[in-house]
């Protein structure tokens, strides 16, 4: 029985969103209408204007373009410093170059680049990572979304006591434990350890890749289950169906199977879902992990564990759009090593690698103008001013007072959470090193 995780996939690739200008504006307006604390403008991707992924975007953590670090470099360093043994980072050609620079600079032997290929789908990202890692039949592998720069602590995840008992483990982000400040809307509530917690999907998964890959064929699904699940978690990616409907297609493909699923859910959970439907989605969707486990096990054979133990603030701080990128950059510039243990080290790396990247790729050479044009297109202040100096548009004097006040609150609150979490991490590691844990 597997006792610890030794392999990981960093996902630095995602779908082709096509002509997405309308999608971004619709999503922004939807967030404003829904009362988001700080609505964002999403980073999306297509094969023409925006073919490069956000994971390669430089983050100006030292206050200028010259002290920037490609976002994907954080994920590579964080996983490489853990007890993981093999790490596949899946992305585009710029990701390949970034992985090469990272391996040379840090003399790393853990990280290997895997190409995303020509078909931009999450299922293809997983397949590429699998080719690099060659996991065993019953082996769980860590999947890390490449847009979570501050996720450096993997100590507990890699030796999770549930590893040998499940095929998929999702430790979700709850507002109570991880998301008190970062501007995210929590659309569901999980019943966990006797109480309901508002939650969002996790940015870290533990998964039996081989078993999950076989499910689509076994269940007769029209598309890989990875793509069904990935599209369902993206607010802008519901191609004709809502996020709930895509998951329900797996559990309710026909009346007979649907009746069996309802039976597995149990009377109480069925009544809770019915109440939610009758309220026309005015309240967060209720999720009962025990009911979900039983239904998935009987329908798919998959032992799926949903839990809410995660207390790491970094896992809610994925970089979805302009405000996330700008505010997290300011957080690092302001607090540095007090919130991120590798800050000084990765800043020196950025100062070394960014000039090389600017000579090699037009994308990096013209990044200030590229990003300024995006902000300007949404009638926001430009982030890069004279000589590549970075000024956070969301906390500058050029933005409205409400946005500035909210952004400063997000940054200060998040810094406070990270300082507390880093202290806990240091204490835990000291106890472990002295056999006192």
C-alpha positions in Angstrom: 0.0 0.0 0.0 1.3 3.5 -1.0 2.3 5.5 2.1 3.7 8.7 0.5 3.6 10.7 -2.7 6.8 10.8 -4.7 5.6 12.1 -8.1 3.9 15.3 -9.3 2.5 17.1 -12.3 2.6 20.9 -12.5 0.0 22.0 -15.0 1.1 25.0 -17.0 -1.3 24.5 -19.9 -5.0 25.0 -20.4 -7.7 25.1 -23.0 -8.1 27.2 -26.1 -10.8 29.8 -25.1 -11.2 31.1 -28.6 -12.4 34.7 -29.1 -12.7 35.5 -25.4 -13.0 39.2 -25.2 -16.7 38.9 -24.7 -16.3 36.1 -22.2 -14.0 38.2 -20.0 -16.4 41.2 -20.0 -19.4 38.9 -19.3 -17.6 37.2 -16.5 -16.6 40.6 -15.0 -20.1 41.9 -15.2 -21.4 38.7 -13.7 -19.0 39.0 -10.8 -20.1 42.6 -10.2 -23.7 41.6 -10.2 -23.0 38.7 -7.8 -21.3 41.0 -5.3 -17.7 39.9 -5.7 -15.5 41.8 -3.3 -13.0 42.6 -6.1 -14.1 41.5 -9.6 -11.3 40.5 -11.9 -10.5 40.4 -15.6 -9.6 36.8 -16.5 -6.4 35.7 -18.2 -7.6 33.5 -21.0 -5.9 32.0 -24.0 -6.3 31.5 -27.8 -4.2 30.5 -30.8 -3.8 34.0 -32.2 -3.5 37.0 -29.9 -2.9 35.3 -26.6 -1.3 31.9 -27.4 1.1 32.1 -24.5 -0.1 30.9 -21.1 -0.3 33.0 -18.0 2.0 30.6 -16.2 4.9 32.2 -18.0 3.9 35.7 -17.1 6.7 37.5 -15.2 5.7 38.7 -11.7 7.4 41.9 -10.7 8.1 40.9 -7.2 10.9 43.4 -6.7 9.0 46.4 -8.0 10.2 46.4 -11.6 10.4 44.2 -14.7 14.1 43.7 -14.1 13.4 41.9 -10.8 10.5 39.8 -12.2 10.1 36.0 -12.0 8.1 33.8 -14.4 5.1 32.5 -12.5 5.9 28.9 -13.3 9.3 29.2 -11.7 7.7 29.4 -8.3 5.9 26.1 -8.7 9.0 24.4 -9.9 11.1 25.7 -7.0 8.4 24.9 -4.4 8.0 21.3 -5.5 11.7 20.7 -6.1 12.4 21.8 -2.4 9.9 19.3 -1.2 10.4 15.5 -0.7 9.0 14.8 -4.1 11.3 12.8 -6.3 10.0 13.3 -9.9 8.2 16.4 -11.2 6.7 16.9 -14.7 5.9 20.4 -15.7 3.6 20.5 -18.7 3.4 23.6 -20.8 4.3 25.4 -24.1 7.7 26.2 -25.6 8.3 29.2 -23.3 7.6 26.9 -20.4 10.2 24.5 -21.8 12.8 27.3 -21.8 11.8 28.4 -18.3 12.2 24.8 -17.1 15.7 24.6 -18.7 16.8 27.9 -17.1 15.5 26.7 -13.8 17.3 23.3 -13.9 20.6 24.9 -14.9 20.4 27.7 -12.3 19.4 25.5 -9.3 21.2 22.4 -10.5 17.9 20.6 -10.3 17.5 16.9 -11.2 13.8 16.5 -10.2 11.9 18.6 -12.7 11.4 17.5 -16.3 9.5 19.4 -19.0 6.7 17.7 -20.9 5.1 19.3 -24.0 1.5 20.2 -24.0 1.1 19.2 -27.6 -1.2 20.7 -30.2 -4.5 19.8 -28.7 -5.1 22.1 -25.8 -7.1 20.1 -23.2 -6.6 19.3 -19.6 -6.8 15.6 -20.4 -3.8 16.0 -22.7 -1.9 17.9 -20.0 -2.4 14.9 -17.7 -1.5 12.4 -20.4 1.8 14.3 -21.1 2.7 14.3 -17.5 1.9 10.6 -17.2 4.4 9.8 -20.0 7.1 11.6 -18.1 6.3 10.1 -14.7 5.2 6.5 -15.6 3.1 6.1 -12.4 2.3 2.6 -11.2 -1.2 1.2 -11.6 -2.4 2.1 -8.1 -0.1 5.0 -7.4 -1.4 8.4 -6.5 0.3 11.4 -8.0 0.1 15.0 -6.9 -1.4 17.5 -9.4 -0.5 21.1 -8.8 -2.1 24.0 -10.8 0.9 26.1 -12.0 -0.7 29.4 -11.0 -0.3 29.1 -7.3 3.1 30.8 -6.7 3.1 30.7 -2.8 2.2 27.0 -2.4 5.6 26.0 -0.9 4.5 23.7 1.9 3.9 20.0 0.9 5.0 18.3 4.1 1.6 17.0 5.2 0.2 16.5 1.7 2.9 14.0 0.7 2.3 11.8 3.7 -1.5 12.3 3.9 -2.9 9.4 6.0 -5.7 8.9 3.4 -3.3 8.1 0.6 -3.6 4.4 0.7 -7.4 4.3 1.0 -8.6 6.5 -1.9 -8.2 7.0 -5.7 -8.8 10.8 -5.7 -8.3 13.1 -2.8 -9.5 16.7 -2.9 -8.8 18.9 0.1 -10.9 21.9 -0.7 -10.4 25.6 -0.1 -12.8 26.9 2.6 -13.5 30.5 3.3 -13.1 29.9 7.0 -9.6 28.4 6.8 -8.0 29.8 3.6 -10.1 32.4 1.9 -10.9 35.2 4.4 -9.2 37.9 2.3 -8.5 36.7 -1.2 -11.4 37.8 -3.5 -13.2 34.6 -4.4 -16.9 33.6 -4.5 -17.6 30.4 -2.7 -20.5 28.7 -4.6 -20.9 25.6 -2.5 -20.9 24.5 1.1 -19.4 21.2 2.4 -20.7 19.4 5.5 -17.5 18.5 7.3 -17.0 17.4 10.9 -20.4 18.5 12.0 -20.7 21.9 10.3 -21.1 23.5 7.0 -18.1 25.4 5.4 -18.2 27.5 2.3 -15.7 26.2 -0.2 -14.1 26.4 -3.6 -12.3 23.7 -5.6 -8.7 22.8 -4.6 -5.6 23.8 -6.5 -3.8 20.6 -5.4 -5.1 17.0 -6.0 -3.9 13.6 -5.2 -5.0 11.2 -8.0 -4.7 7.7 -9.3 -4.1 8.8 -12.9 -4.3 5.4 -14.5 -7.6 4.5 -12.9 -9.2 7.9 -13.6 -8.1 7.8 -17.3 -9.9 4.5 -17.8 -13.3 5.9 -16.5 -14.4 7.7 -19.6 -14.2 4.5 -21.7 -15.7 2.3 -18.9 -18.6 4.7 -18.4 -19.2 5.4 -22.1 -18.6 9.2 -21.8 -18.2 11.3 -24.9 -15.2 13.2 -23.6 -12.4 12.4 -21.1 -13.5 12.7 -17.5 -10.6 15.1 -16.8 -12.1 17.6 -19.3 -15.6 17.2 -17.9 -14.3 18.0 -14.4 -11.9 20.8 -15.5 -14.6 22.6 -17.6 -17.0 22.3 -14.7 -14.7 24.2 -12.4 -14.2 27.1 -14.8 -16.9 29.7 -14.5 -16.4 30.8 -18.1 -15.9 27.3 -19.6 -19.3 25.8 -19.5 -19.8 25.0 -23.2 -23.5 24.7 -23.3 -24.0 23.3 -19.8 -23.6 24.5 -16.3 -20.8 23.2 -14.0 -23.3 21.2 -12.0 -24.9 19.6 -15.1 -21.5 18.3 -16.3 -20.9 16.5 -13.1 -24.5 15.3 -12.9 -24.1 13.8 -16.4 -21.6 11.3 -14.8 -23.9 10.3 -12.0 -27.3 10.6 -13.8 -26.8 9.3 -17.3 -30.1 7.4 -17.4 -33.2 6.9 -15.2 -32.0 3.6 -13.8 -28.5 4.7 -12.9 -30.0 8.0 -11.7 -32.3 6.3 -9.3 -29.4 4.2 -7.9 -27.4 7.5 -7.4 -30.3 9.1 -5.5 -30.5 6.0 -3.4 -26.8 6.3 -2.6 -27.1 9.9 -1.7 -29.7 9.1 1.0 -33.0 10.8 1.9 -31.5 13.8 3.9 -29.1 14.8 1.1 -31.7 14.4 -1.6 -34.0 16.7 0.4 -31.2 19.3 0.8 -30.6 19.2 -3.0 -34.3 19.5 -3.7 -34.5 22.5 -1.4 -31.5 24.1 -3.2 -33.2 23.6 -6.6 -36.5 25.1 -5.4 -34.7 28.1 -4.1 -33.4 28.6 -7.7 -29.7 28.5 -6.6 -30.0 31.5 -4.3 -27.9 29.7 -1.7 -24.5 27.8 -1.9 -24.9 24.3 -3.3 -24.8 21.7 -0.4 -22.1 19.0 -0.7 -22.1 15.9 1.6 -18.7 14.1 1.2 -20.1 10.8 2.5 -23.0 10.8 0.1 -20.7 11.8 -2.8 -18.2 9.1 -1.9 -20.9 6.4 -1.9 -22.4 7.6 -5.2 -19.1 7.8 -7.0 -17.9 4.5 -5.7 -21.1 2.6 -6.8 -21.3 4.5 -10.2 -17.6 4.6 -11.2 -15.7 2.4 -8.8 -13.7 5.5 -7.9 -13.0 6.1 -4.2 -13.3 9.8 -4.1 -12.6 11.7 -0.9 -13.7 15.3 -0.4 -12.4 16.9 2.8 -11.7 20.3 4.3 -8.6 20.1 6.4 -6.5 22.5 4.3 -5.5 25.7 6.1 -2.8 27.0 3.6 -3.8 30.4 2.3 -1.7 30.0 -0.8 -4.1 27.4 -2.3 -6.9 30.0 -2.7 -4.5 32.5 -4.3 -4.4 31.3 -7.8 -3.7 33.9 -10.4 -6.9 34.1 -12.5 -6.7 37.6 -13.7 -5.3 41.2 -13.6 -6.0 41.9 -9.9 -4.6 38.6 -8.7 -1.3 39.1 -10.6 -0.9 42.7 -9.5 -1.9 42.2 -5.8 0.2 39.1 -5.3 3.2 40.8 -6.9 2.8 43.7 -4.4 2.4 41.3 -1.5 5.8 39.7 -2.3 7.5 43.0 -2.9 6.2 44.3 0.4 6.6 41.3 2.7 9.3 39.2 0.9 10.8 36.4 3.0 8.4 37.0 5.9 5.6 35.3 3.8 7.6 33.2 1.3 10.7 31.3 2.5 12.4 31.3 -0.9 11.8 35.0 -1.8 15.4 36.3 -1.8 16.6 33.2 -3.6 14.0 33.3 -6.4 14.3 37.1 -6.7 18.0 36.7 -7.5 17.1 34.0 -10.0 14.7 36.3 -11.7 17.3 39.1 -12.0 19.5 36.6 -13.7 17.0 34.9 -16.0 14.7 37.8 -17.1 17.5 39.5 -19.2 18.1 36.1 -21.0 14.3 35.6 -21.6 14.0 39.2 -22.9 16.8 38.5 -25.5 15.2 35.2 -26.5 11.5 35.9 -26.7 9.6 39.0 -28.0 6.9 38.0 -25.4 9.3 39.0 -22.6 11.0 41.8 -24.4 7.7 43.6 -24.9 5.9 42.4 -21.8 5.5 45.8 -20.2 3.7 47.1 -23.3 1.6 43.9 -23.6 0.4 44.1 -20.1 -0.1 47.9 -20.2 -2.3 47.4 -23.3 -4.5 44.8 -21.5 -5.0 47.1 -18.5 -5.6 50.1 -20.7 -8.2 48.1 -22.7 -10.2 47.7 -19.6 -9.8 51.4 -18.7 -7.5 50.6 -15.8 -4.2 52.4 -14.9 -1.1 50.9 -16.5 1.1 48.8 -14.2 4.4 49.6 -15.8 5.6 53.2 -15.9 9.1 54.7 -16.5 12.0 52.2 -17.0 9.9 49.2 -16.3 8.9 50.3 -12.8 5.9 48.4 -11.5 3.1 50.2 -9.7 0.1 48.2 -8.7 -2.9 49.8 -10.5 -5.3 48.5 -7.9 -3.7 50.3 -5.0 -2.4 53.4 -6.9 -3.9 56.9 -6.6 -5.2 56.6 -10.2 -7.8 54.0 -9.2 -11.1 54.8 -7.5 -11.1 54.9 -3.7 -13.3 51.8 -3.2 -11.1 49.6 -5.3 -7.9 51.0 -3.7 -9.4 50.4 -0.2 -10.4 46.9 -1.0 -7.1 45.9 -2.6 -5.1 47.2 0.3 -7.3 45.2 2.7 -6.8 42.1 0.6 -3.0 42.6 0.5 -2.6 43.4 4.2 -4.9 40.6 5.3 -3.3 38.0 3.1 0.2 39.0 4.3 -1.0 38.6 7.9 -2.3 35.1 7.1 0.9 34.1 5.3 3.1 35.3 8.2 1.1 33.2 10.6 1.2 30.1 8.3 5.0 30.4 7.8 5.6 30.5 11.5 3.5 27.4 11.9 5.4 25.7 9.1 8.8 26.5 10.7 7.6 25.2 14.1 6.3 22.0 12.5 9.5 21.3 10.6 11.6 22.0 13.7 9.6 19.5 15.7 9.9 17.0 12.9 13.7 17.4 12.7 14.0 16.9 16.4 11.6 13.9 16.4 9.1 15.7 18.6 6.2 15.9 16.2 
